[in-house]
């Protein structure tokens, strides 16, 4: 599972879920880039993940 898959798991999670992603990742991605696997993975590589 790559950052793109984790991003979309988060985006489609139920409201009561505690699943998170770094806020910087969401902010860094333009809406049109959120469906581009390479763009999401590149952005994730630049943003530190506090869970790692």
PQR file of N, CA, C, O and H, with PARSE charges and radii, in Angstrom:
ATOM      1  N   UNK A   1       0.856  -1.174   0.000 -0.4000 1.5000
ATOM      2  CA  UNK A   1       0.000   0.000   0.000 -0.0000 2.0000
ATOM      3  C   UNK A   1       0.901   1.235   0.000  0.5500 1.7000
ATOM      4  O   UNK A   1       1.801   1.363   0.829 -0.5500 1.4000
ATOM      5  N   UNK A   2       0.645   2.126  -0.930 -0.4000 1.5000
ATOM      6  CA  UNK A   2       1.444   3.339  -1.015 -0.0000 2.0000
ATOM      7  C   UNK A   2       0.667   4.529  -0.455  0.5500 1.7000
ATOM      8  O   UNK A   2      -0.455   4.376   0.029 -0.5500 1.4000
ATOM      9  H   UNK A   2      -0.086   2.022  -1.604  0.4000 1.0000
ATOM     10  N   UNK A   3       1.272   5.711  -0.525 -0.4000 1.5000
ATOM     11  CA  UNK A   3       0.652   6.924   0.026 -0.0000 2.0000
ATOM     12  C   UNK A   3      -0.678   7.242  -0.664  0.5500 1.7000
ATOM     13  O   UNK A   3      -1.607   7.729  -0.020 -0.5500 1.4000
ATOM     14  H   UNK A   3       2.183   5.835  -0.918  0.4000 1.0000
ATOM     15  N   UNK A   4      -0.770   6.975  -1.943 -0.4000 1.5000
ATOM     16  CA  UNK A   4      -2.010   7.220  -2.676 -0.0000 2.0000
ATOM     17  C   UNK A   4      -3.150   6.392  -2.074  0.5500 1.7000
ATOM     18  O   UNK A   4      -4.236   6.916  -1.824 -0.5500 1.4000
ATOM     19  H   UNK A   4      -0.014   6.579  -2.466  0.4000 1.0000
ATOM     20  N   UNK A   5      -2.904   5.108  -1.846 -0.4000 1.5000
ATOM     21  CA  UNK A   5      -3.920   4.240  -1.250 -0.0000 2.0000
ATOM     22  C   UNK A   5      -4.290   4.706   0.154  0.5500 1.7000
ATOM     23  O   UNK A   5      -5.469   4.729   0.506 -0.5500 1.4000
ATOM     24  H   UNK A   5      -2.022   4.682  -2.049  0.4000 1.0000
ATOM     25  N   UNK A   6      -3.297   5.077   0.960 -0.4000 1.5000
ATOM     26  CA  UNK A   6      -3.580   5.555   2.318 -0.0000 2.0000
ATOM     27  C   UNK A   6      -4.368   6.861   2.291  0.5500 1.7000
ATOM     28  O   UNK A   6      -5.261   7.067   3.113 -0.5500 1.4000
ATOM     29  H   UNK A   6      -2.338   5.058   0.674  0.4000 1.0000
ATOM     30  N   UNK A   7      -4.036   7.752   1.337 -0.4000 1.5000
ATOM     31  CA  UNK A   7      -4.764   9.020   1.211 -0.0000 2.0000
ATOM     32  C   UNK A   7      -6.240   8.744   0.940  0.5500 1.7000
ATOM     33  O   UNK A   7      -7.107   9.351   1.569 -0.5500 1.4000
ATOM     34  H   UNK A   7      -3.311   7.585   0.669  0.4000 1.0000
ATOM     35  N   UNK A   8      -6.534   7.839   0.016 -0.4000 1.5000
ATOM     36  CA  UNK A   8      -7.933   7.582  -0.334 -0.0000 2.0000
ATOM     37  C   UNK A   8      -8.660   6.762   0.731  0.5500 1.7000
ATOM     38  O   UNK A   8      -9.878   6.879   0.868 -0.5500 1.4000
ATOM     39  H   UNK A   8      -5.830   7.345  -0.495  0.4000 1.0000
ATOM     40  N   UNK A   9      -7.945   5.945   1.475 -0.4000 1.5000
ATOM     41  CA  UNK A   9      -8.581   5.293   2.630 -0.0000 2.0000
ATOM     42  C   UNK A   9      -9.013   6.358   3.621  0.5500 1.7000
ATOM     43  O   UNK A   9     -10.118   6.300   4.160 -0.5500 1.4000
ATOM     44  H   UNK A   9      -6.955   5.850   1.363  0.4000 1.0000
ATOM     45  N   UNK A  10      -8.135   7.341   3.867 -0.4000 1.5000
ATOM     46  CA  UNK A  10      -8.470   8.429   4.781 -0.0000 2.0000
ATOM     47  C   UNK A  10      -9.626   9.255   4.235  0.5500 1.7000
ATOM     48  O   UNK A  10     -10.556   9.569   4.978 -0.5500 1.4000
ATOM     49  H   UNK A  10      -7.237   7.389   3.429  0.4000 1.0000
ATOM     50  N   UNK A  11      -9.590   9.612   2.962 -0.4000 1.5000
ATOM     51  CA  UNK A  11     -10.617  10.463   2.360 -0.0000 2.0000
ATOM     52  C   UNK A  11     -11.996   9.808   2.393  0.5500 1.7000
ATOM     53  O   UNK A  11     -13.009  10.503   2.472 -0.5500 1.4000
ATOM     54  H   UNK A  11      -8.834   9.356   2.359  0.4000 1.0000
ATOM     55  N   UNK A  12     -12.040   8.486   2.334 -0.4000 1.5000
ATOM     56  CA  UNK A  12     -13.308   7.767   2.294 -0.0000 2.0000
ATOM     57  C   UNK A  12     -13.685   7.103   3.610  0.5500 1.7000
ATOM     58  O   UNK A  12     -14.599   6.281   3.656 -0.5500 1.4000
ATOM     59  H   UNK A  12     -11.217   7.922   2.269  0.4000 1.0000
ATOM     60  N   UNK A  13     -12.980   7.458   4.677 -0.4000 1.5000
ATOM     61  CA  UNK A  13     -13.233   6.831   5.976 -0.0000 2.0000
ATOM     62  C   UNK A  13     -14.574   7.293   6.553  0.5500 1.7000
ATOM     63  O   UNK A  13     -15.060   8.370   6.208 -0.5500 1.4000
ATOM     64  H   UNK A  13     -12.237   8.126   4.639  0.4000 1.0000
ATOM     65  N   UNK A  14     -15.165   6.490   7.422 -0.4000 1.5000
ATOM     66  CA  UNK A  14     -16.372   6.936   8.125 -0.0000 2.0000
ATOM     67  C   UNK A  14     -16.046   8.117   9.044  0.5500 1.7000
ATOM     68  O   UNK A  14     -14.915   8.252   9.511 -0.5500 1.4000
ATOM     69  H   UNK A  14     -14.770   5.615   7.703  0.4000 1.0000
ATOM     70  N   UNK A  15     -17.023   8.952   9.294 -0.4000 1.5000
ATOM     71  CA  UNK A  15     -16.810  10.140  10.123 -0.0000 2.0000
ATOM     72  C   UNK A  15     -16.275   9.813  11.511  0.5500 1.7000
ATOM     73  O   UNK A  15     -15.499  10.587  12.074 -0.5500 1.4000
ATOM     74  H   UNK A  15     -17.942   8.843   8.915  0.4000 1.0000
ATOM     75  N   UNK A  16     -16.678   8.683  12.065 -0.4000 1.5000
ATOM     76  CA  UNK A  16     -16.252   8.340  13.426 -0.0000 2.0000
ATOM     77  C   UNK A  16     -14.842   7.742  13.474  0.5500 1.7000
ATOM     78  O   UNK A  16     -14.324   7.491  14.561 -0.5500 1.4000
ATOM     79  H   UNK A  16     -17.308   8.055  11.608  0.4000 1.0000
ATOM     80  N   UNK A  17     -14.226   7.514  12.338 -0.4000 1.5000
ATOM     81  CA  UNK A  17     -12.887   6.932  12.287 -0.0000 2.0000
ATOM     82  C   UNK A  17     -11.850   7.911  12.835  0.5500 1.7000
ATOM     83  O   UNK A  17     -11.967   9.122  12.649 -0.5500 1.4000
ATOM     84  H   UNK A  17     -14.647   7.718  11.455  0.4000 1.0000
ATOM     85  N   UNK A  18     -10.850   7.379  13.503 -0.4000 1.5000
ATOM     86  CA  UNK A  18      -9.757   8.178  14.045 -0.0000 2.0000
ATOM     87  C   UNK A  18      -8.548   8.188  13.110  0.5500 1.7000
ATOM     88  O   UNK A  18      -7.503   8.735  13.463 -0.5500 1.4000
ATOM     89  H   UNK A  18     -10.755   6.396  13.654  0.4000 1.0000
ATOM     90  N   UNK A  19      -8.677   7.595  11.931 -0.4000 1.5000
ATOM     91  CA  UNK A  19      -7.579   7.545  10.963 -0.0000 2.0000
ATOM     92  C   UNK A  19      -7.186   8.963  10.550  0.5500 1.7000
ATOM     93  O   UNK A  19      -8.048   9.808  10.310 -0.5500 1.4000
ATOM     94  H   UNK A  19      -9.526   7.151  11.645  0.4000 1.0000
ATOM     95  N   UNK A  20      -5.888   9.216  10.468 -0.4000 1.5000
ATOM     96  CA  UNK A  20      -5.399  10.554  10.115 -0.0000 2.0000
ATOM     97  C   UNK A  20      -4.322  10.462   9.045  0.5500 1.7000
ATOM     98  O   UNK A  20      -3.744   9.403   8.801 -0.5500 1.4000
ATOM     99  H   UNK A  20      -5.187   8.530  10.663  0.4000 1.0000
ATOM    100  N   UNK A  21      -4.070  11.601   8.418 -0.4000 1.5000
ATOM    101  CA  UNK A  21      -2.918  11.786   7.543 -0.0000 2.0000
ATOM    102  C   UNK A  21      -2.309  13.126   7.950  0.5500 1.7000
ATOM    103  O   UNK A  21      -2.985  13.943   8.575 -0.5500 1.4000
ATOM    104  H   UNK A  21      -4.540  12.461   8.616  0.4000 1.0000
ATOM    105  N   UNK A  22      -1.051  13.362   7.608 -0.4000 1.5000
ATOM    106  CA  UNK A  22      -0.472  14.670   7.919 -0.0000 2.0000
ATOM    107  C   UNK A  22      -1.256  15.778   7.205  0.5500 1.7000
ATOM    108  O   UNK A  22      -1.521  15.674   6.007 -0.5500 1.4000
ATOM    109  H   UNK A  22      -0.502  12.698   7.100  0.4000 1.0000
ATOM    110  N   UNK A  23      -1.619  16.811   7.915 -0.4000 1.5000
ATOM    111  CA  UNK A  23      -2.391  17.913   7.326 -0.0000 2.0000
ATOM    112  C   UNK A  23      -1.635  18.546   6.166  0.5500 1.7000
ATOM    113  O   UNK A  23      -2.247  18.992   5.195 -0.5500 1.4000
ATOM    114  H   UNK A  23      -1.404  16.895   8.888  0.4000 1.0000
ATOM    115  N   UNK A  24      -0.320  18.588   6.259 -0.4000 1.5000
ATOM    116  CA  UNK A  24       0.477  19.186   5.192 -0.0000 2.0000
ATOM    117  C   UNK A  24       0.278  18.466   3.867  0.5500 1.7000
ATOM    118  O   UNK A  24       0.323  19.088   2.806 -0.5500 1.4000
ATOM    119  H   UNK A  24       0.178  18.226   7.047  0.4000 1.0000
ATOM    120  N   UNK A  25       0.057  17.161   3.925 -0.4000 1.5000
ATOM    121  CA  UNK A  25      -0.159  16.391   2.704 -0.0000 2.0000
ATOM    122  C   UNK A  25      -1.445  16.839   2.022  0.5500 1.7000
ATOM    123  O   UNK A  25      -1.459  17.061   0.812 -0.5500 1.4000
ATOM    124  H   UNK A  25       0.020  16.656   4.787  0.4000 1.0000
ATOM    125  N   UNK A  26      -2.503  16.972   2.773 -0.4000 1.5000
ATOM    126  CA  UNK A  26      -3.776  17.412   2.204 -0.0000 2.0000
ATOM    127  C   UNK A  26      -3.658  18.828   1.655  0.5500 1.7000
ATOM    128  O   UNK A  26      -4.156  19.118   0.567 -0.5500 1.4000
ATOM    129  H   UNK A  26      -2.491  16.791   3.757  0.4000 1.0000
ATOM    130  N   UNK A  27      -3.007  19.704   2.397 -0.4000 1.5000
ATOM    131  CA  UNK A  27      -2.870  21.106   1.990 -0.0000 2.0000
ATOM    132  C   UNK A  27      -1.994  21.231   0.745  0.5500 1.7000
ATOM    133  O   UNK A  27      -2.272  22.047  -0.133 -0.5500 1.4000
ATOM    134  H   UNK A  27      -2.603  19.469   3.280  0.4000 1.0000
ATOM    135  N   UNK A  28      -0.943  20.427   0.672 -0.4000 1.5000
ATOM    136  CA  UNK A  28       0.000  20.526  -0.443 -0.0000 2.0000
ATOM    137  C   UNK A  28      -0.608  20.081  -1.773  0.5500 1.7000
ATOM    138  O   UNK A  28      -0.180  20.543  -2.830 -0.5500 1.4000
ATOM    139  H   UNK A  28      -0.717  19.765   1.386  0.4000 1.0000
ATOM    140  N   UNK A  29      -1.586  19.200  -1.733 -0.4000 1.5000
ATOM    141  CA  UNK A  29      -2.152  18.651  -2.967 -0.0000 2.0000
ATOM    142  C   UNK A  29      -3.285  19.518  -3.502  0.5500 1.7000
ATOM    143  O   UNK A  29      -4.253  19.796  -2.795 -0.5500 1.4000
ATOM    144  H   UNK A  29      -1.933  18.824  -0.874  0.4000 1.0000
ATOM    145  N   UNK A  30      -3.156  19.936  -4.742 -0.4000 1.5000
ATOM    146  CA  UNK A  30      -4.258  20.627  -5.417 -0.0000 2.0000
ATOM    147  C   UNK A  30      -5.364  19.601  -5.667  0.5500 1.7000
ATOM    148  O   UNK A  30      -5.068  18.420  -5.848 -0.5500 1.4000
ATOM    149  H   UNK A  30      -2.369  19.710  -5.316  0.4000 1.0000
ATOM    150  N   UNK A  31      -6.621  20.020  -5.680 -0.4000 1.5000
ATOM    151  CA  UNK A  31      -7.712  19.061  -5.885 -0.0000 2.0000
ATOM    152  C   UNK A  31      -7.525  18.174  -7.116  0.5500 1.7000
ATOM    153  O   UNK A  31      -7.853  16.988  -7.071 -0.5500 1.4000
ATOM    154  H   UNK A  31      -6.862  20.980  -5.532  0.4000 1.0000
ATOM    155  N   UNK A  32      -7.009  18.722  -8.202 -0.4000 1.5000
ATOM    156  CA  UNK A  32      -6.820  17.912  -9.414 -0.0000 2.0000
ATOM    157  C   UNK A  32      -5.676  16.911  -9.275  0.5500 1.7000
ATOM    158  O   UNK A  32      -5.621  15.936 -10.024 -0.5500 1.4000
ATOM    159  H   UNK A  32      -6.742  19.686  -8.238  0.4000 1.0000
ATOM    160  N   UNK A  33      -4.762  17.136  -8.328 -0.4000 1.5000
ATOM    161  CA  UNK A  33      -3.643  16.219  -8.113 -0.0000 2.0000
ATOM    162  C   UNK A  33      -4.003  15.058  -7.184  0.5500 1.7000
ATOM    163  O   UNK A  33      -3.261  14.078  -7.118 -0.5500 1.4000
ATOM    164  H   UNK A  33      -4.808  17.928  -7.719  0.4000 1.0000
ATOM    165  N   UNK A  34      -5.094  15.145  -6.486 -0.4000 1.5000
ATOM    166  CA  UNK A  34      -5.452  14.118  -5.504 -0.0000 2.0000
ATOM    167  C   UNK A  34      -5.818  12.783  -6.142  0.5500 1.7000
ATOM    168  O   UNK A  34      -5.832  11.760  -5.458 -0.5500 1.4000
ATOM    169  H   UNK A  34      -5.697  15.941  -6.540  0.4000 1.0000
ATOM    170  N   UNK A  35      -6.109  12.773  -7.423 -0.4000 1.5000
ATOM    171  CA  UNK A  35      -6.426  11.528  -8.132 -0.0000 2.0000
ATOM    172  C   UNK A  35      -5.244  11.009  -8.945  0.5500 1.7000
ATOM    173  O   UNK A  35      -5.366  10.022  -9.670 -0.5500 1.4000
ATOM    174  H   UNK A  35      -6.097  13.604  -7.979  0.4000 1.0000
ATOM    175  N   UNK A  36      -4.110  11.674  -8.819 -0.4000 1.5000
ATOM    176  CA  UNK A  36      -2.897  11.299  -9.542 -0.0000 2.0000
ATOM    177  C   UNK A  36      -1.960  10.570  -8.579  0.5500 1.7000
ATOM    178  O   UNK A  36      -1.393  11.180  -7.673 -0.5500 1.4000
ATOM    179  H   UNK A  36      -4.011  12.476  -8.230  0.4000 1.0000
ATOM    180  N   UNK A  37      -1.804   9.263  -8.783 -0.4000 1.5000
ATOM    181  CA  UNK A  37      -1.000   8.441  -7.869 -0.0000 2.0000
ATOM    182  C   UNK A  37       0.417   8.996  -7.717  0.5500 1.7000
ATOM    183  O   UNK A  37       0.925   9.083  -6.599 -0.5500 1.4000
ATOM    184  H   UNK A  37      -2.265   8.768  -9.519  0.4000 1.0000
ATOM    185  N   UNK A  38       1.056   9.367  -8.814 -0.4000 1.5000
ATOM    186  CA  UNK A  38       2.435   9.872  -8.752 -0.0000 2.0000
ATOM    187  C   UNK A  38       2.495  11.177  -7.965  0.5500 1.7000
ATOM    188  O   UNK A  38       3.416  11.373  -7.171 -0.5500 1.4000
ATOM    189  H   UNK A  38       0.643   9.296  -9.722  0.4000 1.0000
ATOM    190  N   UNK A  39       1.537  12.068  -8.168 -0.4000 1.5000
ATOM    191  CA  UNK A  39       1.533  13.357  -7.454 -0.0000 2.0000
ATOM    192  C   UNK A  39       1.347  13.152  -5.959  0.5500 1.7000
ATOM    193  O   UNK A  39       2.019  13.804  -5.160 -0.5500 1.4000
ATOM    194  H   UNK A  39       0.789  11.910  -8.812  0.4000 1.0000
ATOM    195  N   UNK A  40       0.449  12.260  -5.570 -0.4000 1.5000
ATOM    196  CA  UNK A  40       0.222  11.996  -4.140 -0.0000 2.0000
ATOM    197  C   UNK A  40       1.465  11.371  -3.519  0.5500 1.7000
ATOM    198  O   UNK A  40       1.877  11.765  -2.427 -0.5500 1.4000
ATOM    199  H   UNK A  40      -0.097  11.730  -6.219  0.4000 1.0000
ATOM    200  N   UNK A  41       2.063  10.408  -4.198 -0.4000 1.5000
ATOM    201  CA  UNK A  41       3.256   9.756  -3.659 -0.0000 2.0000
ATOM    202  C   UNK A  41       4.423  10.727  -3.563  0.5500 1.7000
ATOM    203  O   UNK A  41       5.187  10.665  -2.600 -0.5500 1.4000
ATOM    204  H   UNK A  41       1.729  10.087  -5.084  0.4000 1.0000
ATOM    205  N   UNK A  42       4.583  11.621  -4.534 -0.4000 1.5000
ATOM    206  CA  UNK A  42       5.649  12.626  -4.472 -0.0000 2.0000
ATOM    207  C   UNK A  42       5.422  13.591  -3.312  0.5500 1.7000
ATOM    208  O   UNK A  42       6.359  13.919  -2.585 -0.5500 1.4000
ATOM    209  H   UNK A  42       3.963  11.671  -5.316  0.4000 1.0000
ATOM    210  N   UNK A  43       4.192  14.042  -3.138 -0.4000 1.5000
ATOM    211  CA  UNK A  43       3.880  14.947  -2.031 -0.0000 2.0000
ATOM    212  C   UNK A  43       4.135  14.254  -0.695  0.5500 1.7000
ATOM    213  O   UNK A  43       4.678  14.862   0.227 -0.5500 1.4000
ATOM    214  H   UNK A  43       3.430  13.776  -3.729  0.4000 1.0000
ATOM    215  N   UNK A  44       3.750  13.001  -0.593 -0.4000 1.5000
ATOM    216  CA  UNK A  44       3.941  12.254   0.662 -0.0000 2.0000
ATOM    217  C   UNK A  44       5.428  12.091   0.983  0.5500 1.7000
ATOM    218  O   UNK A  44       5.811  12.060   2.153 -0.5500 1.4000
ATOM    219  H   UNK A  44       3.309  12.508  -1.342  0.4000 1.0000
ATOM    220  N   UNK A  45       6.253  11.990  -0.037 -0.4000 1.5000
ATOM    221  CA  UNK A  45       7.691  11.854   0.188 -0.0000 2.0000
ATOM    222  C   UNK A  45       8.293  13.142   0.757  0.5500 1.7000
ATOM    223  O   UNK A  45       9.315  13.099   1.442 -0.5500 1.4000
ATOM    224  H   UNK A  45       5.942  12.016  -0.987  0.4000 1.0000
ATOM    225  N   UNK A  46       7.668  14.278   0.478 -0.4000 1.5000
ATOM    226  CA  UNK A  46       8.173  15.566   0.969 -0.0000 2.0000
ATOM    227  C   UNK A  46       7.637  15.917   2.350  0.5500 1.7000
ATOM    228  O   UNK A  46       8.225  16.745   3.046 -0.5500 1.4000
ATOM    229  H   UNK A  46       6.838  14.313  -0.078  0.4000 1.0000
ATOM    230  N   UNK A  47       6.539  15.305   2.754 -0.4000 1.5000
ATOM    231  CA  UNK A  47       5.887  15.642   4.012 -0.0000 2.0000
ATOM    232  C   UNK A  47       6.255  14.602   5.071  0.5500 1.7000
ATOM    233  O   UNK A  47       6.037  13.410   4.855 -0.5500 1.4000
ATOM    234  H   UNK A  47       6.062  14.632   2.189  0.4000 1.0000
ATOM    235  N   UNK A  48       6.804  15.023   6.200 -0.4000 1.5000
ATOM    236  CA  UNK A  48       7.136  14.052   7.256 -0.0000 2.0000
ATOM    237  C   UNK A  48       5.878  13.386   7.798  0.5500 1.7000
ATOM    238  O   UNK A  48       4.872  14.053   8.041 -0.5500 1.4000
ATOM    239  H   UNK A  48       6.982  15.992   6.376  0.4000 1.0000
ATOM    240  N   UNK A  49       5.934  12.078   7.986 -0.4000 1.5000
ATOM    241  CA  UNK A  49       4.817  11.321   8.537 -0.0000 2.0000
ATOM    242  C   UNK A  49       5.097  11.046  10.008  0.5500 1.7000
ATOM    243  O   UNK A  49       6.014  10.288  10.324 -0.5500 1.4000
ATOM    244  H   UNK A  49       6.751  11.536   7.789  0.4000 1.0000
ATOM    245  N   UNK A  50       4.325  11.647  10.920 -0.4000 1.5000
ATOM    246  CA  UNK A  50       4.596  11.470  12.349 -0.0000 2.0000
ATOM    247  C   UNK A  50       4.372  10.037  12.826  0.5500 1.7000
ATOM    248  O   UNK A  50       4.816   9.684  13.919 -0.5500 1.4000
ATOM    249  H   UNK A  50       3.580  12.262  10.664  0.4000 1.0000
ATOM    250  N   UNK A  51       3.703   9.213  12.044 -0.4000 1.5000
ATOM    251  CA  UNK A  51       3.447   7.821  12.447 -0.0000 2.0000
ATOM    252  C   UNK A  51       4.604   6.909  12.096  0.5500 1.7000
ATOM    253  O   UNK A  51       4.583   5.735  12.467 -0.5500 1.4000
ATOM    254  H   UNK A  51       3.342   9.499  11.156  0.4000 1.0000
ATOM    255  N   UNK A  52       5.614   7.402  11.393 -0.4000 1.5000
ATOM    256  CA  UNK A  52       6.761   6.578  11.013 -0.0000 2.0000
ATOM    257  C   UNK A  52       7.950   6.901  11.850  0.5500 1.7000
ATOM    258  O   UNK A  52       9.012   6.303  11.671 -0.5500 1.4000
ATOM    259  H   UNK A  52       5.631   8.356  11.092  0.4000 1.0000
TER
END
